[in-house]
Amino acid sequence: MNCQDVEIHIHGFLDRELELGATLEVESHLETCTSCRMKFQELSAMRTAMQDAMSYHRAPDSLRALLQKPPYSVREQNRKQHKSLFAPWRMLASVSAVAVLFLAVGIGLQLQEEAPLDRLSEEVVASHVRSLLAAHLTDVASSDRHTVKPWFEGKLDFSPPVVDLSGQGFPLIGGRLDYLNARAVTALIYRRRQHVINVFIWPKDADEPQVEYNVTRKGYNVISFKSGEMNYWVVSDLNKKELAELGNLLHAP
């Protein structure tokens, strides 16, 4: 072992960390090398001085007790601290989850209520357009309600209310049978200037909610309401205001 090797191992030799073979080689070199022996003596003196100058303090009893506990106890304490720290956040997350759930249910219920009306309004518009295209606007063409109403007798399982609103600017043209909402219905036809208006009528279910509905589809205005025991669906290219006026006249007792 030469001086360069001793310089590498000198600190390990000083701390007695070298293996036996390396220790004997360092000792042998120090016996014959004055320079390395002096350096070793300097390092050894410095180490002694530092040890003498350093102060020692007794660890607090709480720290000693903590260090003497089994490792799992420390982990358990950390787990409890972690749980306590995040408990409010978990509660907030739970409350948020419940709020989102109620919101989703509310939206779902609203969509469930609106979807059938939307589908039915599409049927209403399609029937209105079909009546205009197929030149099958009326089965019974008359402005006399005493002619139109009896015509439906025996053709439907209900007697539709038929009113003549000529005095209010909505003359009755006639009526026909139609098929909507998976059943046969009454279609009364009115006119407002050059605008044709289809009024579809059929009985409402006993537990059916009183929901008013209006929408514009494909350029046609549609309003729906319930009056007495009947469902009313009114559709035309007439403007919304005048169509609502007809709706109010039909809705009146």
Helices and strands as residue ranges (DSSP letters): H 3-14, H 20-32, H 34-53, H 61-68, H 71-133, E 140-141, H 145-151, G 166-168, E 172-180, E 183-192, E 195-203, E 213-217, E 220-227, E 230-236, H 240-251
